[in-house]
Amino acid sequence: MKTPALPALVAVLMIALSLPACASPAAVPVYGYRVVHSYPHDTHAYTEGLFYRDGYLYESTGNVGESTIRKVDLATGHVLQQRDLPPPDYGEGIVAWRNTLVELTWQSQKGYTYDLDSFRPTGSFRYAGEGWALTANDRHILMSDGTPTIRVLDPQTLSQVSAIFVTADGAPVQNLNELEWVKGQLYANVWLTSRIARIDPASGHVVGWIDLTGLGPKPDETADPTNDVLNGIAWDARGQRLFVTGKRWPKVYEIELIPPK
């Protein structure tokens, strides 16, 4: 690093000494929630990805030999269309880009593309490391991999073009999982917690937490309390509705956020 000239250094020190002590940064605000409505959800669906489009939920499920992509009727929870992902792949997050559905796998270091209407396979692509979740804005696809880094992908080539490093109160946020783009912010489930991070994509800072404690089944009501956790965010931009669910949860919840007091 370059050492500043002495006069400049003295000037900087004088300015610093004349300034008042800075207050500690304000804590990240925490939002509550109110359930507006609940809808049936397949308790066999180990939810990895979720999005809403044209009146339907699209969902991907995980576990080797149980991985699927699905088109689901929101009101009834009925699976209207499904395609299985054969072993040894473990399905992860999904997103729609125009009329293409993109799917990640967990540790196979490859993903797949499908025609959104028919679920017909149209291609595959490669990436390093793990694949966790996907979402998109109007320019890019965004991908989580369990680290604090969100990869920004070119939607045509699915190659990484940049990255967003996510922090809260200056500390990296690990285990970023299911993603959703909501009104210019990136929402991310934090795996194994009841919180969703609201991320400013320009800075990577968490500008709000959504605390969903108490939502969903109690641990003793699930088949696998350790893993049947909150995971799944979908945003209906036209109807301004936010949906959340969890792995093998019996319901999808439409929620409204309650601002901090």
Sequence and secondary structure as in RCSB ss.txt:
>XXXX:A:sequence
MKTPALPALVAVLMIALSLPACASPAAVPVYGYRVVHSYPHDTHAYTEGLFYRDGYLYESTGNVGESTIRKVDLA
TGHVLQQRDLPPPDYGEGIVAWRNTLVELTWQSQKGYTYDLDSFRPTGSFRYAGEGWALTANDRHILMSDGTPTI
RVLDPQTLSQVSAIFVTADGAPVQNLNELEWVKGQLYANVWLTSRIARIDPASGHVVGWIDLTGLGPKPDETADP
TNDVLNGIAWDARGQRLFVTGKRWPKVYEIELIPPK
>XXXX:A:secstr
     HHHHHHHHHHHHHS          EEEEEEEEEEE  TT  EEEEEEETTEEEEEE STTT EEEEEETT
T  EEEEEE  TT  EEEEEEETTEEEEEESSSSEEEEEETTT  EEEEEE SS   EEEE SS EEEE SSSEE
EEE TTT  EEEEEE EETTEE   EEEEEEETTEEEEEETTSSEEEEE TTT BEEEEEE TT S  GGGSS T
TT  EEEEEEETTTTEEEEEETT SEEEEEEEE   
